[in-house]
Amino acid sequence: MKTYSLELRHAPSKSRLNALSDNRLPAMRQRLETDADAVEWAQVEAELFAKRNRGANFRYIEAAVMELLPIGAPADADYRRIGRWVLNHEGANWRPTPTKQTA
């Protein structure tokens, strides 16, 4: 099983997401079998968060999904970003992290 992290942030709009202080919730962690399971888990958590929180500061919600890599993994990073869910007036949209092209 892999360990995944989910980070939720909220703001009145995408342009205000990085400008607001205290709009990031503590990261959640879950052990799951696959990336697809992690994407589904993130969608459910983001939609539950949106349902519980209304108002001007919750019009744009971003839920970033990352796989936490084991200690000593050959990668240079501690995690691998899978993508993010964005919930706004247009609905819920999945935005996968682009894969790196090697030359």
N, C-alpha and C positions, 0 to 999 in steps of 0.2 A: 504494500500500500504506500501511497505517496502522501505527503503533507501539503496542504494548500492553505493559502492565506487570502482573506477577503478584506479589503479596505473600502469603507463607505465614506463618501464625502457628499455634501449638499450645498446648494447655493440658490439664489434667485434666478441665475442664468449661467450659462457656460462662461461668459466673459467675467463673471464675478467669482468663479470657483476658487481661483488662486488668491484673490484679493481679501477674502473673508478669513478672519482668524477663528479658531475653535469650531471649524465645520467638519472636522475629521473624527470619526468614531474610532474607538480602539479596534485594532485588527482582530478578526475572528479566524480561528484555525480549525481545520477539519481533515481527517484522514480518509481518503477516498481512493478508489481503484484507478480511475481514469480521468483524463482532462475533461471529457464529456460530462462525467459526474460532477466535476468541479464547476463547470459552466452552468449546469442545471441548479446546483446548490446556490450559486451566486445569484442567479435570477430570482429564485424563491426568496432569498434573504433581502434582496433589493426591493422586491415588490411588497414584502411584508413591512419593511422600513417605510416605504412610500405610503402605504395604507395607514400606518400608525401616526405619521407626521404630516401635517398639512400646514399651509401658510406660505408666505412670500419667500422664506428661506429654504423651502423644499420643492421648488419648481424644477430644479435640475439636480438629479441624483446620479452619482457615478459610483460604480462598484467594480473595483479593479481586482482581478483574480491572478494570483501568482502561485507557482509551485515552489515550495521551499526545498532547496537542494541539500542533500546530506553533507555533513562535514567531510572535507577531503574530496569533494566532487571535482572532476577535472576542469570544470568551467571557472571562469574568472569571477563570477558573481555568486552571491548567496542564494539567489532566486532566479526563476525563469518566468517572465510575465507572459500570461496566456492571452489576456485581453481584458475588455471591460464592458460592462452593461451600462448603458446610459438611458435613464428614464427622464422624459421631459414631456412637453405638450404633444409631441408626435408619437408617444408611446414608448415601448421598451425596444432598444436596439442593441444588438451584440456587435462589438467592434473588436475583432481579433487583432492581436499584435502581428504586424507583418513579419514574415520570416526573413532572416538575413540571407542575402545572396553572396555566395563566395565566388571569387574570380579564378 
